Structure formats: structure tokens, C-alpha cells
Amino acid sequence: MSRPTRLRKGDTVQVLTGEDKGKRGEILKIDLEKRRAIVQGINFVKKHQRQTRQDVQGGIIELEAPVALSNLMRVCPKCGKPTRIGVARKDKERKRVCKGCGAESE
């Protein structure tokens, strides 16, 4: 069973550790079972790809590899800083809230 996360597909996040520390990107895909996410423009790896058909080009391609969710922090759209995410309930709806400035989102 996977643990829930407050990060969602489409969120802008900042990398906290590793080679790409400080870089920002948008979450393209989240794998909750493995607790990893693919972030646009972050953690590029080179893959050697074989030519499968005559019209498909082979060679070395670069693609984004997954990053651990613990190494990502959501960037608040209002204050523009990486921040923790809280949950506020209003009229039986859950809203994600920036812990720094208190701005609500979705």
C-alpha cells in the first residue's frame, strides 16, 4: 500500500538535494508505489536505444529519470518560494495551503 502525498501532477517543485539542487520544474508523472516522480527538465540520463525499424532512429537519447518525492518541495504560486503544504477544510472541501504565506490552491 502506498502512502499519500500532497504533491500532484502539474505542480511546480524545487529539487532539494543532488546534482540538480535548486532547479525547478513541473511534475509530469508520479509513482506512489515507488515514491518517485518524473520532473520536467530534471535528472537527465542517457539511454542507448537500438533502432527497432528502418524509420525509427537509434542512438543515444536523453530522458528524465524519476526523482524521490522526499527530495522535492512544492513552490508556492503566490510567494514563489519552496514551501511545505498544509490542508485546510472549508465547507467539507479540502484545500492545499502554503505554510509560509497561507495562500490556498485547488
ChimeraX attribute file (.defattr): number of C-alpha atoms within 10 A of each C-alpha:
attribute: neighborCount
match mode: 1-to-1
recipient: residues
	/A:1	5
	/A:2	9
	/A:3	8
	/A:4	9
	/A:5	12
	/A:6	10
	/A:7	18
	/A:8	15
	/A:9	13
	/A:10	13
	/A:11	17
	/A:12	22
	/A:13	25
	/A:14	23
	/A:15	24
	/A:16	16
	/A:17	12
	/A:18	10
	/A:19	10
	/A:20	14
	/A:21	13
	/A:22	13
	/A:23	13
	/A:24	21
	/A:25	18
	/A:26	19
	/A:27	21
	/A:28	15
	/A:29	15
	/A:30	20
	/A:31	13
	/A:32	14
	/A:33	10
	/A:34	12
	/A:35	16
	/A:36	18
	/A:37	24
	/A:38	22
	/A:39	27
	/A:40	19
	/A:41	15
	/A:42	22
	/A:43	17
	/A:44	15
	/A:45	12
	/A:46	12
	/A:47	11
	/A:48	10
	/A:49	11
	/A:50	11
	/A:51	11
	/A:52	9
	/A:53	8
	/A:54	7
	/A:55	7
	/A:56	8
	/A:57	12
	/A:58	13
	/A:59	10
	/A:60	12
	/A:61	12
	/A:62	11
	/A:63	15
	/A:64	16
	/A:65	16
	/A:66	19
	/A:67	18
	/A:68	14
	/A:69	18
	/A:70	13
	/A:71	15
	/A:72	23
	/A:73	20
	/A:74	24
	/A:75	21
	/A:76	24
	/A:77	14
	/A:78	12
	/A:79	13
	/A:80	10
	/A:81	16
	/A:82	22
	/A:83	18
	/A:84	15
	/A:85	21
	/A:86	15
	/A:87	14
	/A:88	14
	/A:89	10
	/A:90	8
	/A:91	5
	/A:92	7
	/A:93	9
	/A:94	13
	/A:95	16
	/A:96	18
	/A:97	20
	/A:98	24
	/A:99	15
	/A:100	14
	/A:101	12
	/A:102	15
	/A:103	14
	/A:104	17
	/A:105	12
	/A:106	7
